[in-house]
Amino acid sequence: EDLSFLRLRSAEAQGRTEVVVDLLRRIAASRENAGRHLDNLGLYQRLVELDGEDEEARLKLADVHERRRDMRAASRELERVAMARVQRGEGVQAIDLLEKVVRYQPQMCRLRLT
């Protein structure tokens, strides 16, 4: 993993965003395969920072927050993905995510799909 992080730092220094994203995903997948899901918090936060439209990274970030019992942060990421899907006309695919948000934070009022 140390070598991967050295490559990551080098790619960042060179401004090679695509390489950075690829390395972040590889490191995260390796950690997940080793059962180290919680160690990926910073990696997924960085992926979302690099590409705010990356739904997969947001969902993985939400999963890490759920595992850490930070339901507010998990809800925030789930809601962002759900709202992006609604805006694209994919409201049906957003329902499960919104139900999860309401389960985690019943006081959420912004979840009106009208």
TORFI-260778 format. One line per 4 residues: number of its first residue (from 0); their letters; for each residue x, y, z of C-alpha. Coordinates in Angstrom, 3 decimals, m for minus. Example, Ala and Ser with C-alpha at 12.3 -4.5 7.8 and 13.67 -1.06 7.14 Angstrom:
BEGIN
0> as> 12.300/m4.500/7.800 | 13.670/m1.060/7.140
***
This chain:
BEGIN
0> edls> 0.000/0.000/0.000 | 2.918/2.352/0.667 | 4.038/2.084/m2.943 | 0.519/2.887/m4.134
4> flrl> 0.489/6.013/m1.989 | 3.863/7.081/m3.392 | 2.439/6.694/m6.901 | m0.647/8.618/m5.795
8> rsae> 1.422/11.525/m4.456 | 3.485/11.585/m7.638 | 0.354/11.679/m9.822 | m1.092/14.470/m7.673
12> aqgr> 2.108/16.486/m8.003 | 1.991/16.049/m11.771 | m1.671/17.047/m11.952 | m2.703/13.684/m13.407
16> tevv> m6.220/13.566/m11.992 | m7.306/10.447/m13.908 | m4.363/8.507/m12.489 | m5.104/9.827/m8.996
20> vdll> m8.731/8.694/m9.250 | m7.695/5.264/m10.531 | m5.154/4.791/m7.731 | m7.611/5.932/m5.063
24> rria> m10.171/3.407/m6.332 | m7.582/0.615/m6.412 | m6.373/1.319/m2.885 | m9.953/1.477/m1.612
28> asre> m10.859/m1.809/m3.330 | m7.780/m3.486/m1.857 | m8.723/m2.306/1.621 | m12.307/m3.468/1.173
32> nagr> m11.109/m6.894/0.060 | m9.067/m7.031/3.263 | m12.120/m6.051/5.340 | m10.731/m2.594/6.091
36> hldn> m13.785/m0.590/5.003 | m13.440/2.054/7.711 | m9.930/2.927/6.525 | m11.404/4.267/3.277
40> lgly> m13.074/7.363/4.692 | m10.353/9.750/3.496 | m10.025/8.016/0.140 | m13.711/8.344/m0.675
44> qrlv> m13.794/11.915/0.578 | m10.930/12.687/m1.814 | m12.711/10.946/m4.716 | m15.840/13.011/m4.075
48> eldg> m13.704/16.142/m3.844 | m12.143/15.366/m7.215 | m15.464/14.521/m8.868 | m18.614/15.600/m7.063
52> edee> m20.698/13.763/m9.665 | m19.169/10.360/m8.813 | m22.203/8.539/m7.409 | m20.289/5.337/m6.757
56> arlk> m17.790/7.185/m4.553 | m20.604/9.001/m2.723 | m22.411/5.709/m2.060 | m19.192/4.119/m0.801
60> ladv> m18.585/7.175/1.383 | m22.121/6.839/2.765 | m21.397/3.177/3.534 | m18.259/4.097/5.472
64> herr> m20.225/6.715/7.429 | m22.924/4.120/8.182 | m20.295/1.686/9.440 | m18.920/4.452/11.655
68> rdmr> m22.472/5.135/12.919 | m22.361/8.683/11.555 | m25.892/8.627/10.167 | m26.039/12.360/9.544
72> aasr> m23.040/12.214/7.204 | m24.320/9.011/5.580 | m27.705/10.632/5.005 | m26.089/13.680/3.453
76> eler> m24.270/11.565/0.851 | m27.290/9.373/0.148 | m29.492/12.419/m0.303 | m27.051/13.987/m2.771
80> vama> m27.059/10.858/m4.914 | m30.836/10.572/m4.686 | m31.385/14.204/m5.662 | m29.014/13.861/m8.626
84> rvqr> m31.024/10.857/m9.783 | m34.300/12.747/m9.388 | m32.919/15.663/m11.412 | m31.987/13.245/m14.200
88> gegv> m35.527/11.875/m14.187 | m34.497/8.661/m12.412 | m36.760/9.110/m9.398 | m37.529/5.409/m9.113
92> qaid> m33.818/4.670/m8.561 | m33.768/7.314/m5.814 | m36.565/5.820/m3.712 | m34.459/3.264/m1.815
96> llek> m31.853/5.903/m1.001 | m34.465/8.380/0.215 | m36.138/5.724/2.356 | m32.784/5.034/3.975
100> vvry> m32.266/8.755/4.656 | m35.695/9.017/6.272 | m34.931/5.925/8.386 | m31.667/7.478/9.548
104> qpqm> m33.047/10.982/10.017 | m36.839/11.076/10.225 | m36.770/14.825/10.802 | m35.506/15.432/7.258
108> crlr> m38.071/17.693/5.596 | m36.209/18.526/2.395 | m37.002/15.172/0.848 | m40.035/16.310/m1.092
112> lt> m39.972/15.073/m4.646 | m42.468/17.590/m5.982
***
